[in-house]
Amino acid sequence: MTKTVHHWIGGKPVEGASDRWGPVTDPATGAVTARVALASAGEVDAAVAAARDAYATWGTSSLAQRTAVLFRFRALLDAHRDEIAALITAEHGKVHSDALGEVARGLEIVELACGITTQLKGELSTQVSSRVDVASIRQPVGVVAGITPFNFPAMVPMWMFPLAVACGNTFVLKPSEKAPSPSLRLAELLAEAGLPDGVFNVVQGDRDAVEALLTHPGVDAVSFVGSTPVARYVHTTATAHGKRVQALGGAKNHMLVLPDADLDAAADAAVSAAYGSAGERCMAISAVVAVGATGDALVERIRERAEKIKVGPGSDPASEMGPLITADHRDKVASYVTGAAADGCEAVLDGTGLTVDGHENGHWMGPSLLDRVPATARAYRDEIFGPVLCVLRADTYEEGVALINASPYGNGTAIFTRDGGAARRFQLEVEAGMVGVNVPIPVPVGYHSFGGWKDSLFGDHHVYGTDGIRFYTRGKVVTTRWPDPSEAPAGVDLGFPRSH
């Protein structure tokens, strides 16, 4: 064990006061490389109190002050992107190039937050009645808690806190205990950028810390990204305690391939989207729906590409796909492949027996491909969150869309076709929050919003973009009347006010 990962409260590192610790593992070796403090309710109290104290001044600070800090943070983040990517690889396992991409996508939201001045402009209507003006303004909500997953330990927090603090809120982050270090490095860079103490805090921990945040009277809003069962619980619990909540859940993202599609391009896209980051992405393509006679040729193209993927440590530049986050998760993912035949699936590629020389204890699993998967199969029904791609067959476009829409998830989806009419019809008919046309992972750019439908989202707001700004602010309408000095008093009027 080489280090201990603590909290960040009130602008400085704080050692864990409880006796509870969790292991931090290098997924490529299986070795425990650190221990992380698991916060008690008292430590959550301290973080929320620090955020509440800081809100008294940060919530009324000028936009110029906030954006100056964010511009400095953006420069520091850019300068340290390699370092942060290395922390991600060490604790999550994804290859370094993928980790760099994660930092870059988080940087997009920081840049959006740097321009918050134009996003928070209010509205003014003058002379709505005689000498009466009406203004609409937006104000921060207060203390925001962010609860984020292991698979994007830098990007997902940056989907939240830059906009939250730009809008004048203070923030308490509870990152995944499986990949805790990137959040602390972000906290250090924010402090170096001049963010006042207490505006951004980090409490490491497990379910106990989450429960404390969801029920804490000092927390005004909760942003969450994770699995659907937990997202549903977060939304139900936090709203019952009077909090504003956005909770993004799981996914089963489909890719519909029509007979006129470029099959080589579709196969490239399916392999990239299914096996990137070992499938541990909420926007990974996990189900391909092949329409008509395309199935056999498409499956063969996917197989040819998938079996050539170089699996190895994320720190090795030659690696294209890294390990899974834990041995338990690897075993769970593998069970979908080993049990596929019993569910009526054909295992075209079985990556469950993969080992990597010199890293035999790593959490390895190779790309796996299941064909002719029934809609009743466990591998299709569940969110696997690993390098397992299911191929389903449909006779027609209508049958394919009906299959997609029958899924309880509605995060992202894609269509591959050369037919503009079919693509337009698909984007209107499919029941998902993010749609790609010949784009396999349709993650929106920062100035649009990210979020799904159905069991992929609980709450009314997506993250970042316009929805993110609206989530982190509350609307207020101010009606003003300044009577003319020469005007006689209007007197008492018990009638309903009217504009005139």
ZIMO-V362434 format. One record per residue. N is the residue number from 1. SS is DSSP state (A for helix, B for strand, O for the rest). OMEGA is omega in whole degrees, -180 to 180 (none if undefined). D_FIRST is the distance of its C-alpha to the first C-alpha in Angstrom with 1 decimal. Layout:
n & ss & omega & d_first
N & SS & OMEGA & D_FIRST
N & SS & OMEGA & D_FIRST
This chain:
n & ss & omega & d_first
1 & O & -173 & 0.0
2 & O & -177 & 3.8
3 & B & 175 & 6.0
4 & B & -179 & 8.2
5 & B & -176 & 11.2
6 & O & 179 & 14.4
7 & B & 172 & 18.1
8 & B & -175 & 20.9
9 & B & 177 & 24.1
10 & O & 175 & 27.3
11 & O & -179 & 26.3
12 & B & 176 & 23.1
13 & B & -179 & 19.5
14 & B & 180 & 19.4
15 & O & 178 & 16.7
16 & O & -178 & 16.6
17 & O & -179 & 19.2
18 & O & 179 & 18.8
19 & O & -178 & 16.8
20 & O & -179 & 15.9
21 & B & 175 & 12.5
22 & B & 179 & 11.8
23 & B & 171 & 9.2
24 & B & -171 & 9.1
25 & B & 169 & 9.7
26 & O & -175 & 11.0
27 & O & -178 & 14.5
28 & O & -178 & 15.6
29 & O & -174 & 13.3
30 & O & -177 & 12.4
31 & O & 174 & 8.7
32 & B & -176 & 6.2
33 & B & -179 & 4.8
34 & B & 169 & 5.0
35 & B & -178 & 7.3
36 & B & 178 & 10.9
37 & B & 176 & 13.7
38 & O & -169 & 16.6
39 & O & 171 & 19.7
40 & O & 176 & 22.6
41 & A & 179 & 26.2
42 & A & 179 & 26.4
43 & A & 173 & 23.8
44 & A & 176 & 25.7
45 & A & -178 & 28.8
46 & A & 180 & 27.6
47 & A & 179 & 26.8
48 & A & 178 & 30.1
49 & A & 177 & 31.9
50 & A & 179 & 30.6
51 & A & 180 & 31.7
52 & A & 178 & 35.1
53 & A & -178 & 35.8
54 & A & -178 & 35.0
55 & A & -179 & 37.3
56 & A & 179 & 40.2
57 & A & -179 & 40.4
58 & A & -179 & 38.5
59 & O & 178 & 40.7
60 & O & 179 & 43.8
61 & O & -178 & 42.5
62 & O & 175 & 44.4
63 & A & 179 & 43.6
64 & A & 179 & 43.8
65 & A & -178 & 41.0
66 & A & -176 & 38.7
67 & A & 177 & 39.4
68 & A & 177 & 38.9
69 & A & -177 & 35.3
70 & A & 176 & 34.7
71 & A & 178 & 36.3
72 & A & 178 & 34.0
73 & A & 180 & 31.0
74 & A & 179 & 32.3
75 & A & 179 & 32.6
76 & A & 179 & 29.0
77 & A & 178 & 27.7
78 & A & -179 & 29.7
79 & A & -175 & 28.6
80 & O & -174 & 24.8
81 & A & 179 & 25.1
82 & A & 180 & 23.4
83 & A & -180 & 20.3
84 & A & 177 & 20.3
85 & A & 179 & 21.0
86 & A & 176 & 18.0
87 & A & 178 & 15.7
88 & A & -179 & 17.7
89 & A & -177 & 17.4
90 & A & -175 & 13.6
91 & A & 177 & 13.3
92 & A & 178 & 16.8
93 & O & -178 & 17.6
94 & O & -177 & 21.1
95 & O & -172 & 22.6
96 & A & -180 & 22.7
97 & A & 178 & 26.5
98 & A & 178 & 26.2
99 & A & 176 & 23.5
100 & A & 177 & 25.9
101 & A & 176 & 28.7
102 & A & 179 & 26.8
103 & A & -179 & 26.6
104 & A & 180 & 30.2
105 & A & 174 & 31.4
106 & A & 179 & 29.7
107 & A & 177 & 31.4
108 & A & -177 & 34.7
109 & A & 174 & 34.4
110 & A & 179 & 33.6
111 & A & 175 & 36.8
112 & A & -180 & 38.7
113 & A & 178 & 37.6
114 & A & 179 & 38.8
115 & O & -175 & 42.3
116 & A & -178 & 42.3
117 & A & -180 & 45.5
118 & A & -178 & 47.5
119 & A & -177 & 45.9
120 & O & 177 & 46.6
121 & O & 178 & 50.3
122 & O & 180 & 52.5
123 & B & 179 & 56.0
124 & B & 173 & 59.3
125 & B & -179 & 62.6
126 & B & 174 & 65.5
127 & B & 177 & 68.8
128 & B & 170 & 67.9
129 & B & -176 & 70.7
130 & O & -179 & 73.0
131 & O & 179 & 70.8
132 & B & 177 & 67.7
133 & B & 178 & 64.5
134 & B & 179 & 61.3
135 & B & 173 & 57.8
136 & B & -180 & 54.7
137 & B & 177 & 51.4
138 & B & -178 & 47.7
139 & B & -179 & 45.4
140 & B & -178 & 41.7
141 & O & 179 & 40.7
142 & O & 180 & 38.4
143 & B & -180 & 34.7
144 & B & 173 & 33.0
145 & B & 176 & 29.9
146 & B & -180 & 28.1
147 & B & -167 & 26.1
148 & O & -173 & 24.6
149 & O & -177 & 23.2
150 & O & -167 & 20.2
151 & O & 174 & 22.4
152 & O & -172 & 23.4
153 & O & 175 & 20.9
154 & O & -173 & 22.9
155 & A & -176 & 26.4
156 & A & 172 & 27.1
157 & A & 179 & 26.2
158 & A & 168 & 28.5
159 & A & -172 & 31.2
160 & A & -165 & 31.3
161 & A & 180 & 30.6
162 & A & 179 & 32.6
163 & A & -179 & 35.8
164 & A & -178 & 35.1
165 & A & 177 & 34.7
166 & A & 179 & 37.5
167 & O & 176 & 39.8
168 & O & 178 & 39.1
169 & O & 166 & 36.6
170 & B & -164 & 33.3
171 & B & 171 & 30.2
172 & B & -179 & 27.3
173 & B & 171 & 24.7
174 & B & -179 & 22.6
175 & O & 175 & 20.5
176 & O & 178 & 18.9
177 & O & 179 & 15.7
178 & O & -179 & 14.8
179 & O & -169 & 15.1
180 & O & -169 & 15.0
181 & A & -179 & 14.4
182 & A & -179 & 17.8
183 & A & 179 & 19.6
184 & A & 178 & 18.3
185 & A & 175 & 19.3
186 & A & 178 & 22.6
187 & A & 179 & 23.0
188 & A & 180 & 22.6
189 & A & 176 & 25.2
190 & A & 178 & 27.5
191 & A & 178 & 27.4
192 & A & 179 & 28.1
193 & O & 177 & 31.0
194 & O & 177 & 32.5
195 & O & -178 & 31.9
196 & O & 180 & 32.8
197 & O & 176 & 30.3
198 & O & 180 & 29.9
199 & O & 178 & 31.3
200 & B & -178 & 27.9
201 & B & 178 & 25.1
202 & B & 170 & 21.9
203 & O & 175 & 20.9
204 & O & 177 & 17.8
205 & O & -178 & 18.4
206 & O & -176 & 20.0
207 & A & -180 & 23.6
208 & A & 179 & 24.1
209 & A & 178 & 23.7
210 & A & 180 & 26.0
211 & A & -179 & 28.6
212 & A & 179 & 28.6
213 & A & -177 & 29.3
214 & A & -175 & 31.9
215 & A & -174 & 33.9
216 & O & -179 & 33.4
217 & O & 180 & 36.9
218 & O & 178 & 35.6
219 & O & -177 & 34.4
220 & O & -177 & 37.4
221 & B & -179 & 36.0
222 & B & 171 & 33.2
223 & B & -176 & 32.1
224 & B & 169 & 30.2
225 & B & -180 & 29.3
226 & O & -178 & 28.1
227 & O & -178 & 29.7
228 & A & 179 & 33.4
229 & A & -180 & 33.0
230 & A & 178 & 30.6
231 & A & 179 & 32.7
232 & A & 180 & 35.7
233 & A & 179 & 34.1
234 & A & -179 & 32.9
235 & A & -178 & 36.4
236 & A & -176 & 38.2
237 & A & -176 & 36.2
238 & A & 179 & 36.1
239 & A & 177 & 39.7
240 & A & 177 & 40.8
241 & O & 171 & 39.3
242 & O & -176 & 41.4
243 & O & 169 & 38.9
244 & B & -173 & 39.5
245 & B & 163 & 37.2
246 & B & -176 & 36.4
247 & B & 180 & 34.3
248 & B & -175 & 33.8
249 & O & -173 & 33.3
250 & O & -174 & 32.9
251 & O & 166 & 35.1
252 & O & -171 & 36.9
253 & B & -177 & 38.2
254 & B & 173 & 41.3
255 & B & -179 & 42.8
256 & B & -178 & 46.6
257 & B & -179 & 48.1
258 & O & -176 & 51.9
259 & O & -178 & 54.2
260 & O & -176 & 55.0
261 & O & 170 & 51.4
262 & O & -172 & 50.3
263 & A & 177 & 48.3
264 & A & 178 & 46.4
265 & A & 180 & 45.2
266 & A & 179 & 44.5
267 & A & 176 & 42.4
268 & A & -177 & 40.4
269 & A & -179 & 39.8
270 & A & 180 & 38.8
271 & A & 180 & 36.3
272 & A & -174 & 34.7
273 & A & -178 & 34.6
274 & A & -170 & 33.5
275 & A & 174 & 30.7
276 & A & -178 & 29.3
277 & A & 180 & 25.7
278 & A & 179 & 25.9
279 & A & -178 & 28.4
280 & O & 178 & 25.9
281 & O & 177 & 28.4
282 & O & 177 & 30.8
283 & O & 177 & 33.5
284 & O & 170 & 33.0
285 & B & -180 & 36.2
286 & B & 179 & 35.8
287 & B & 174 & 39.5
288 & B & 177 & 42.2
289 & B & -179 & 45.8
290 & B & -175 & 48.2
291 & B & 176 & 51.8
292 & A & -175 & 54.8
293 & A & -175 & 54.7
294 & A & -167 & 51.6
295 & A & -175 & 49.1
296 & A & -179 & 49.4
297 & A & -180 & 49.4
298 & A & -180 & 46.5
299 & A & 180 & 44.3
300 & A & 179 & 45.0
301 & A & 178 & 44.1
302 & A & 180 & 40.8
303 & A & -179 & 40.0
304 & A & -177 & 40.8
305 & A & -174 & 38.5
306 & A & -177 & 35.6
307 & O & 177 & 35.4
308 & O & -178 & 35.0
309 & O & 179 & 31.8
310 & O & 180 & 29.1
311 & B & -180 & 25.9
312 & O & -179 & 22.7
313 & O & -180 & 19.4
314 & O & 180 & 20.1
315 & O & 179 & 19.3
316 & O & -179 & 22.2
317 & O & -180 & 25.4
318 & O & -177 & 27.3
319 & O & 175 & 25.6
320 & O & 179 & 27.7
321 & B & -178 & 25.7
322 & O & -179 & 22.0
323 & O & 171 & 20.3
324 & O & -167 & 20.5
325 & O & 180 & 17.9
326 & O & 177 & 17.0
327 & A & 179 & 18.3
328 & A & 180 & 20.5
329 & A & 177 & 22.1
330 & A & -179 & 22.7
331 & A & 178 & 24.5
332 & A & 179 & 26.5
333 & A & -179 & 27.6
334 & A & -177 & 28.6
335 & A & 178 & 30.7
336 & A & 179 & 33.0
337 & A & -179 & 33.8
338 & A & 178 & 34.2
339 & O & -173 & 36.4
340 & O & -176 & 38.4
341 & A & 180 & 41.4
342 & A & 179 & 42.1
343 & A & 178 & 42.4
344 & O & 180 & 44.9
345 & O & 173 & 42.7
346 & B & 180 & 42.9
347 & B & 179 & 39.5
348 & B & 175 & 40.3
349 & B & 179 & 36.7
350 & O & -178 & 34.1
351 & O & -172 & 30.5
352 & O & -177 & 28.9
353 & O & -174 & 28.6
354 & O & 168 & 26.9
355 & O & 180 & 24.2
356 & O & -178 & 22.9
357 & O & 179 & 23.1
358 & O & 180 & 19.9
359 & O & -173 & 17.9
360 & O & -179 & 19.4
361 & O & 177 & 16.6
362 & O & -175 & 16.7
363 & O & -168 & 18.6
364 & O & 168 & 21.9
365 & O & -179 & 25.4
366 & O & 177 & 28.3
367 & O & 180 & 31.1
368 & B & -175 & 33.3
369 & B & 178 & 36.9
370 & B & -178 & 39.2
371 & B & 179 & 42.9
372 & O & -176 & 45.8
373 & O & 176 & 43.5
374 & O & 179 & 45.6
375 & O & 180 & 45.0
376 & O & -175 & 44.4
377 & O & 179 & 41.5
378 & A & -180 & 38.1
379 & A & 177 & 36.5
380 & A & -175 & 39.0
381 & A & -172 & 38.9
382 & O & 169 & 35.2
383 & O & -173 & 32.8
384 & O & -180 & 30.6
385 & O & 179 & 28.2
386 & O & -173 & 27.6
387 & O & 179 & 29.4
388 & B & 180 & 32.5
389 & B & 177 & 35.9
390 & B & 174 & 38.9
391 & B & 177 & 42.4
392 & B & -179 & 45.3
393 & B & 175 & 49.0
394 & B & -178 & 51.7
395 & O & -175 & 55.4
396 & O & 174 & 56.0
397 & A & -177 & 54.4
398 & A & 179 & 55.4
399 & A & 179 & 53.7
400 & A & 180 & 50.5
401 & A & 178 & 50.5
402 & A & 178 & 51.3
403 & A & 180 & 48.3
404 & A & -176 & 46.0
405 & A & 177 & 47.6
406 & O & 179 & 47.3
407 & O & 177 & 43.5
408 & O & 180 & 42.2
409 & B & 178 & 39.9
410 & B & -177 & 41.2
411 & O & 180 & 38.5
412 & B & 178 & 39.5
413 & B & -178 & 41.9
414 & B & 173 & 43.7
415 & B & 175 & 47.0
416 & B & -175 & 47.8
417 & O & 171 & 51.5
418 & O & -174 & 54.2
419 & O & -179 & 56.3
420 & A & 179 & 56.3
421 & A & 178 & 58.2
422 & A & 180 & 55.7
423 & A & 180 & 52.8
424 & A & 178 & 54.5
425 & A & -179 & 55.4
426 & A & -176 & 51.8
427 & A & 178 & 50.3
428 & A & -174 & 52.8
429 & A & -175 & 52.6
430 & O & -176 & 49.0
431 & O & 179 & 47.1
432 & O & -176 & 43.9
433 & O & -178 & 42.7
434 & B & -173 & 41.9
435 & B & 175 & 44.1
436 & B & 173 & 43.9
437 & B & -173 & 47.0
438 & O & 175 & 45.9
439 & O & -171 & 42.5
440 & O & -179 & 39.9
441 & O & -173 & 37.3
442 & O & 175 & 39.5
443 & O & -176 & 36.9
444 & O & 172 & 39.3
445 & O & -170 & 39.0
446 & O & -176 & 38.0
447 & O & 163 & 41.5
448 & O & -173 & 42.1
449 & O & -179 & 40.2
450 & B & 176 & 37.7
451 & O & -176 & 38.2
452 & O & 177 & 39.6
453 & B & 173 & 42.3
454 & B & -175 & 42.5
455 & O & 176 & 39.3
456 & O & 179 & 37.3
457 & B & 174 & 38.1
458 & B & -173 & 38.7
459 & O & -173 & 40.5
460 & O & -173 & 43.0
461 & O & 169 & 41.1
462 & O & 179 & 39.0
463 & B & -176 & 36.3
464 & O & -176 & 37.0
465 & A & -179 & 40.4
466 & A & 179 & 43.4
467 & A & 179 & 42.1
468 & A & 180 & 38.9
469 & A & 179 & 41.0
470 & A & 179 & 43.3
471 & A & -176 & 40.5
472 & O & 177 & 39.1
473 & B & 175 & 42.6
474 & B & 179 & 45.6
475 & B & 176 & 49.2
476 & B & 179 & 51.9
477 & B & -178 & 55.6
478 & B & 177 & 57.7
479 & B & -172 & 61.5
480 & B & 173 & 63.5
481 & B & 175 & 67.2
482 & O & -177 & 68.9
483 & O & 175 & 72.6
484 & O & -179 & 75.3
485 & O & -178 & 76.7
486 & O & -175 & 80.2
487 & O & 177 & 79.2
488 & O & 177 & 80.7
489 & O & -176 & 78.2
490 & O & -179 & 77.7
491 & O & -179 & 78.3
492 & O & 177 & 76.9
493 & O & -178 & 76.3
494 & O & 178 & 74.8
495 & O & -180 & 74.9
496 & O & -177 & 71.8
497 & O & 178 & 70.7
498 & O & 175 & 72.0
499 & O & 178 & 71.6
500 & O & none & 74.8
